[in-house]
Amino acid sequence: MTLNPLLKGLRPTHPGEVLREDVLPALNKPKAEIAKLLGVSRPTLYDVLNEKRPISPNLALRLGKLVGGGPEIWLSMQQAYDLAETKAEIADELKNIPTLHAAA
């Protein structure tokens, strides 16, 4: 996979930020109504929007249905975010783990 050099060094975006900054304003509906339409509690939605909770497969399915595009995009964003955050958290430990290769 070839990475875009313009994105080098940038951390992946939490999907809650995309919802908060791009998707919800475009829908022009109150957050409480969005939560109701999704069938989730307002605190659940607010936690995602405030990047305190990840997008679960359940919520990804609901978002994919509500706004189109399917659940995969939401799960992909969450996975990229989680991997980048975890990689940064355990970077020192990863340096000490060797890469093994199969014997010829």
CNS distance restraints for C-alpha pairs under 8 A (distance, minus, plus):
assign (resid   3 and name CA) (resid   7 and name CA) 7.54 0.50 0.50
assign (resid   3 and name CA) (resid   8 and name CA) 7.61 0.50 0.50
assign (resid   4 and name CA) (resid   8 and name CA) 6.88 0.50 0.50
assign (resid  11 and name CA) (resid  81 and name CA) 7.36 0.50 0.50
assign (resid  11 and name CA) (resid  84 and name CA) 6.69 0.50 0.50
assign (resid  12 and name CA) (resid  77 and name CA) 7.46 0.50 0.50
assign (resid  12 and name CA) (resid  80 and name CA) 6.14 0.50 0.50
assign (resid  12 and name CA) (resid  81 and name CA) 5.02 0.50 0.50
assign (resid  12 and name CA) (resid  84 and name CA) 6.92 0.50 0.50
assign (resid  13 and name CA) (resid  17 and name CA) 6.79 0.50 0.50
assign (resid  13 and name CA) (resid  18 and name CA) 7.40 0.50 0.50
assign (resid  13 and name CA) (resid  77 and name CA) 7.11 0.50 0.50
assign (resid  13 and name CA) (resid  81 and name CA) 6.18 0.50 0.50
assign (resid  14 and name CA) (resid  18 and name CA) 7.04 0.50 0.50
assign (resid  14 and name CA) (resid  51 and name CA) 6.54 0.50 0.50
assign (resid  14 and name CA) (resid  77 and name CA) 6.80 0.50 0.50
assign (resid  14 and name CA) (resid  78 and name CA) 6.34 0.50 0.50
assign (resid  14 and name CA) (resid  81 and name CA) 5.79 0.50 0.50
assign (resid  15 and name CA) (resid  19 and name CA) 6.31 0.50 0.50
assign (resid  15 and name CA) (resid  48 and name CA) 7.92 0.50 0.50
assign (resid  15 and name CA) (resid  51 and name CA) 7.89 0.50 0.50
assign (resid  15 and name CA) (resid  54 and name CA) 7.94 0.50 0.50
assign (resid  15 and name CA) (resid  55 and name CA) 7.16 0.50 0.50
assign (resid  15 and name CA) (resid  74 and name CA) 6.49 0.50 0.50
assign (resid  15 and name CA) (resid  77 and name CA) 5.86 0.50 0.50
assign (resid  15 and name CA) (resid  78 and name CA) 6.08 0.50 0.50
assign (resid  16 and name CA) (resid  20 and name CA) 6.01 0.50 0.50
assign (resid  16 and name CA) (resid  48 and name CA) 5.00 0.50 0.50
assign (resid  16 and name CA) (resid  49 and name CA) 4.27 0.50 0.50
assign (resid  16 and name CA) (resid  50 and name CA) 6.54 0.50 0.50
assign (resid  16 and name CA) (resid  51 and name CA) 5.47 0.50 0.50
assign (resid  16 and name CA) (resid  54 and name CA) 7.82 0.50 0.50
assign (resid  16 and name CA) (resid  55 and name CA) 7.74 0.50 0.50
assign (resid  17 and name CA) (resid  21 and name CA) 5.81 0.50 0.50
assign (resid  17 and name CA) (resid  22 and name CA) 7.92 0.50 0.50
assign (resid  17 and name CA) (resid  49 and name CA) 6.07 0.50 0.50
assign (resid  17 and name CA) (resid  50 and name CA) 7.36 0.50 0.50
assign (resid  17 and name CA) (resid  51 and name CA) 6.92 0.50 0.50
assign (resid  18 and name CA) (resid  22 and name CA) 5.38 0.50 0.50
assign (resid  18 and name CA) (resid  23 and name CA) 6.42 0.50 0.50
assign (resid  19 and name CA) (resid  23 and name CA) 4.70 0.50 0.50
assign (resid  19 and name CA) (resid  24 and name CA) 5.68 0.50 0.50
assign (resid  19 and name CA) (resid  49 and name CA) 6.57 0.50 0.50
assign (resid  20 and name CA) (resid  24 and name CA) 5.79 0.50 0.50
assign (resid  20 and name CA) (resid  25 and name CA) 7.32 0.50 0.50
assign (resid  20 and name CA) (resid  49 and name CA) 5.50 0.50 0.50
assign (resid  21 and name CA) (resid  25 and name CA) 6.71 0.50 0.50
assign (resid  22 and name CA) (resid  26 and name CA) 6.36 0.50 0.50
assign (resid  23 and name CA) (resid  27 and name CA) 6.40 0.50 0.50
assign (resid  24 and name CA) (resid  28 and name CA) 6.39 0.50 0.50
assign (resid  24 and name CA) (resid  29 and name CA) 7.03 0.50 0.50
assign (resid  24 and name CA) (resid  31 and name CA) 7.62 0.50 0.50
assign (resid  25 and name CA) (resid  29 and name CA) 7.52 0.50 0.50
assign (resid  29 and name CA) (resid  33 and name CA) 6.56 0.50 0.50
assign (resid  29 and name CA) (resid  34 and name CA) 6.78 0.50 0.50
assign (resid  30 and name CA) (resid  34 and name CA) 6.44 0.50 0.50
assign (resid  31 and name CA) (resid  35 and name CA) 6.14 0.50 0.50
assign (resid  31 and name CA) (resid  42 and name CA) 7.59 0.50 0.50
assign (resid  31 and name CA) (resid  45 and name CA) 7.88 0.50 0.50
assign (resid  32 and name CA) (resid  36 and name CA) 6.26 0.50 0.50
assign (resid  32 and name CA) (resid  42 and name CA) 5.97 0.50 0.50
assign (resid  33 and name CA) (resid  37 and name CA) 6.08 0.50 0.50
assign (resid  34 and name CA) (resid  38 and name CA) 6.08 0.50 0.50
assign (resid  35 and name CA) (resid  39 and name CA) 6.06 0.50 0.50
assign (resid  35 and name CA) (resid  40 and name CA) 5.25 0.50 0.50
assign (resid  35 and name CA) (resid  41 and name CA) 5.95 0.50 0.50
assign (resid  35 and name CA) (resid  42 and name CA) 5.51 0.50 0.50
assign (resid  35 and name CA) (resid  45 and name CA) 6.10 0.50 0.50
assign (resid  36 and name CA) (resid  40 and name CA) 6.20 0.50 0.50
assign (resid  36 and name CA) (resid  41 and name CA) 7.14 0.50 0.50
assign (resid  36 and name CA) (resid  42 and name CA) 7.76 0.50 0.50
assign (resid  37 and name CA) (resid  66 and name CA) 7.74 0.50 0.50
assign (resid  38 and name CA) (resid  59 and name CA) 7.97 0.50 0.50
assign (resid  38 and name CA) (resid  62 and name CA) 5.80 0.50 0.50
assign (resid  38 and name CA) (resid  63 and name CA) 7.00 0.50 0.50
assign (resid  38 and name CA) (resid  66 and name CA) 7.02 0.50 0.50
assign (resid  40 and name CA) (resid  44 and name CA) 6.45 0.50 0.50
assign (resid  40 and name CA) (resid  45 and name CA) 6.90 0.50 0.50
assign (resid  41 and name CA) (resid  45 and name CA) 6.48 0.50 0.50
assign (resid  42 and name CA) (resid  46 and name CA) 5.99 0.50 0.50
assign (resid  43 and name CA) (resid  47 and name CA) 5.94 0.50 0.50
assign (resid  44 and name CA) (resid  48 and name CA) 6.42 0.50 0.50
assign (resid  44 and name CA) (resid  53 and name CA) 7.71 0.50 0.50
assign (resid  45 and name CA) (resid  49 and name CA) 6.17 0.50 0.50
assign (resid  46 and name CA) (resid  50 and name CA) 5.98 0.50 0.50
assign (resid  47 and name CA) (resid  51 and name CA) 6.11 0.50 0.50
assign (resid  47 and name CA) (resid  52 and name CA) 4.96 0.50 0.50
assign (resid  47 and name CA) (resid  53 and name CA) 5.31 0.50 0.50
assign (resid  48 and name CA) (resid  52 and name CA) 5.78 0.50 0.50
assign (resid  48 and name CA) (resid  53 and name CA) 4.76 0.50 0.50
assign (resid  48 and name CA) (resid  54 and name CA) 6.16 0.50 0.50
assign (resid  48 and name CA) (resid  55 and name CA) 6.91 0.50 0.50
assign (resid  54 and name CA) (resid  78 and name CA) 6.67 0.50 0.50
assign (resid  55 and name CA) (resid  59 and name CA) 5.94 0.50 0.50
assign (resid  55 and name CA) (resid  60 and name CA) 6.14 0.50 0.50
assign (resid  55 and name CA) (resid  74 and name CA) 6.92 0.50 0.50
assign (resid  55 and name CA) (resid  75 and name CA) 6.71 0.50 0.50
assign (resid  55 and name CA) (resid  78 and name CA) 6.21 0.50 0.50
assign (resid  56 and name CA) (resid  60 and name CA) 6.01 0.50 0.50
assign (resid  56 and name CA) (resid  75 and name CA) 7.37 0.50 0.50
assign (resid  57 and name CA) (resid  61 and name CA) 6.17 0.50 0.50
assign (resid  57 and name CA) (resid  71 and name CA) 7.50 0.50 0.50
assign (resid  57 and name CA) (resid  75 and name CA) 6.76 0.50 0.50
assign (resid  58 and name CA) (resid  62 and name CA) 6.50 0.50 0.50
assign (resid  59 and name CA) (resid  63 and name CA) 6.04 0.50 0.50
assign (resid  60 and name CA) (resid  64 and name CA) 5.90 0.50 0.50
assign (resid  60 and name CA) (resid  70 and name CA) 7.81 0.50 0.50
assign (resid  60 and name CA) (resid  71 and name CA) 4.58 0.50 0.50
assign (resid  60 and name CA) (resid  72 and name CA) 7.31 0.50 0.50
assign (resid  60 and name CA) (resid  74 and name CA) 5.58 0.50 0.50
assign (resid  60 and name CA) (resid  75 and name CA) 6.31 0.50 0.50
assign (resid  61 and name CA) (resid  65 and name CA) 6.24 0.50 0.50
assign (resid  61 and name CA) (resid  70 and name CA) 6.88 0.50 0.50
assign (resid  61 and name CA) (resid  71 and name CA) 4.75 0.50 0.50
assign (resid  62 and name CA) (resid  66 and name CA) 6.14 0.50 0.50
assign (resid  62 and name CA) (resid  71 and name CA) 7.53 0.50 0.50
assign (resid  63 and name CA) (resid  67 and name CA) 5.91 0.50 0.50
assign (resid  63 and name CA) (resid  68 and name CA) 7.42 0.50 0.50
assign (resid  63 and name CA) (resid  70 and name CA) 7.58 0.50 0.50
assign (resid  63 and name CA) (resid  71 and name CA) 6.69 0.50 0.50
assign (resid  63 and name CA) (resid  74 and name CA) 7.85 0.50 0.50
assign (resid  64 and name CA) (resid  68 and name CA) 4.91 0.50 0.50
assign (resid  64 and name CA) (resid  69 and name CA) 5.56 0.50 0.50
assign (resid  64 and name CA) (resid  70 and name CA) 3.93 0.50 0.50
assign (resid  64 and name CA) (resid  71 and name CA) 4.47 0.50 0.50
assign (resid  64 and name CA) (resid  72 and name CA) 7.84 0.50 0.50
assign (resid  64 and name CA) (resid  74 and name CA) 7.66 0.50 0.50
assign (resid  65 and name CA) (resid  69 and name CA) 7.65 0.50 0.50
assign (resid  65 and name CA) (resid  70 and name CA) 6.36 0.50 0.50
assign (resid  65 and name CA) (resid  71 and name CA) 7.64 0.50 0.50
assign (resid  69 and name CA) (resid  73 and name CA) 7.18 0.50 0.50
assign (resid  70 and name CA) (resid  74 and name CA) 8.00 0.50 0.50
assign (resid  71 and name CA) (resid  75 and name CA) 6.38 0.50 0.50
assign (resid  72 and name CA) (resid  76 and name CA) 5.85 0.50 0.50
assign (resid  73 and name CA) (resid  77 and name CA) 6.18 0.50 0.50
assign (resid  74 and name CA) (resid  78 and name CA) 6.24 0.50 0.50
assign (resid  75 and name CA) (resid  79 and name CA) 6.00 0.50 0.50
assign (resid  76 and name CA) (resid  80 and name CA) 6.17 0.50 0.50
assign (resid  77 and name CA) (resid  81 and name CA) 6.16 0.50 0.50
assign (resid  78 and name CA) (resid  82 and name CA) 6.03 0.50 0.50
assign (resid  79 and name CA) (resid  83 and name CA) 6.05 0.50 0.50
assign (resid  80 and name CA) (resid  84 and name CA) 6.20 0.50 0.50
assign (resid  81 and name CA) (resid  85 and name CA) 6.16 0.50 0.50
assign (resid  82 and name CA) (resid  86 and name CA) 6.01 0.50 0.50
assign (resid  83 and name CA) (resid  87 and name CA) 5.89 0.50 0.50
assign (resid  84 and name CA) (resid  88 and name CA) 6.24 0.50 0.50
assign (resid  85 and name CA) (resid  89 and name CA) 6.27 0.50 0.50
assign (resid  86 and name CA) (resid  90 and name CA) 6.19 0.50 0.50
assign (resid  87 and name CA) (resid  91 and name CA) 5.56 0.50 0.50
assign (resid  90 and name CA) (resid  94 and name CA) 6.20 0.50 0.50
assign (resid  91 and name CA) (resid  95 and name CA) 6.42 0.50 0.50
assign (resid  92 and name CA) (resid  96 and name CA) 7.03 0.50 0.50
assign (resid  93 and name CA) (resid  97 and name CA) 6.94 0.50 0.50
